[in-house]
Amino acid sequence: MELDQEEALYEFLENAIEPFTADDAAQYVQNSGQKRDKRLVMEIIAYLDTRKIAFKQDNRNWVSRRCCFESAVFTITPTRLELLNGILIPGHRCVPFANPMVMPHRYQFFWKGSPVPVTTTEAPPEELYPYYCIFGEEFAPQYIARENSKNEEAFNADPYEDPPEVSIHTLDMRGLYRECSFIPGDRFIVRTLDWKECRFEFEKTGKEEWNRADLDNWLEIADSSFEDSFALLGPGSSTEEQIAFAYWFGGKRMREVPAYSLEEFFYEKTNRVETVSYGIETRFWFSGKDIPDAKCLQNFAVPPDRTFIEDILYKKNIPISEFVILSYIKDAFFRNEKDIDRVINRIIPPVVNIEEAEWEIIADYISGA
């Protein structure tokens, strides 16, 4: 796919609030002013499979992140530190219910229809990292640095030491905590009002209001869903991707209450999922196990960013790009050849077995290039 087509596809996904087909996405991309391309549907399917930016519902239909998470509910459990200071730090609390393209300090929260006021909080970075570590412990400083230019300057001043203090946007919850008589252990039920713009609504629930059996049911589903995510997708491209797919595999119950907050699940409740090293990054993984090397992950690791045609040839051990194929086509024009089969025979050695359907796809690509 070309860059303009990719941008149009992302725009389509940001606004898709119902399940869609690859034909729906292709029509939107072409209606946005892109040139007509009969290979576009196949390329969109390959792109969605590779980038994991939508969920596959069945062999025909896909579900966007917005469709999956908008109007869903989750929980946030304020910490004692937040209750003492009358604040709430959004940080990673809304993963995966927030648009990952929006930074946490841009989220908007509402209480009984009114926006929750925003304030700033100054603290040493190490006190704030726990509120961002679900993004990946290695990325927590980057999220804090991007809060404002002063933080960025402070982190860049010394690449080997954290700055003594930084400032972040937090929610001013003093009035709300008093109004609700909030105590440690109480939770907020958070409803996603607008996934694209990251708008959320709070509702308070007491720590004893939910039945323990219902919470245990959610915990069992969450454990199984994360294990499914690891088994089917491997470590993925980010922790956010792992989490999003776990919530998808868990079905509707994962996106309902009663439920634990994501922090409670990872750091207090589960004994089947833990944070492990993944090169210079971290991922969530099966408890007590290391992420195997790339050779062992080849059946479910994220594939390289290849187009549909490139992927067909790659699986035949012909790792060439579309630019190489276009060179063969230009050479055929120079030779005044009109037989597509001759071009394919030069690209694909005779010893390589290729199915008739694959041959037709490649021939169709060459004829339309």
Secondary structure, DSSP 8 states (H G I E B T S, - for coil): --HHHHHHHHHHHHH--S-EEHHHHHHHHHHTT----TTHHHHHHHHHHHH--EEE-SSSEEEEHHHHHTT-EEEE---HHHHHHTEE--TTTTTTTS-TTS-GGG-EEEETTEE--EEEEEE-HHHHGGGTGGG-GGGHHHHHHTT-HHHHHHHHH-TTS--S-EEEEEEE-HHHHHHHT--TT-EEEEEEEETTTTEEEEEEE-TTSS-HHHHHHHHHHHHHHHHHHHHHHTT-S-HHHHHHHHHHHT-GGGGSSS---HHHIIIII-SSEEEEEETTEEEEEETT-----TTTTTTTS---S--HHHHHHHTTT----HHHHHHHHHHHHHTT---HHHHHHHHS-TTS---HHHHHHHHHHHHH-
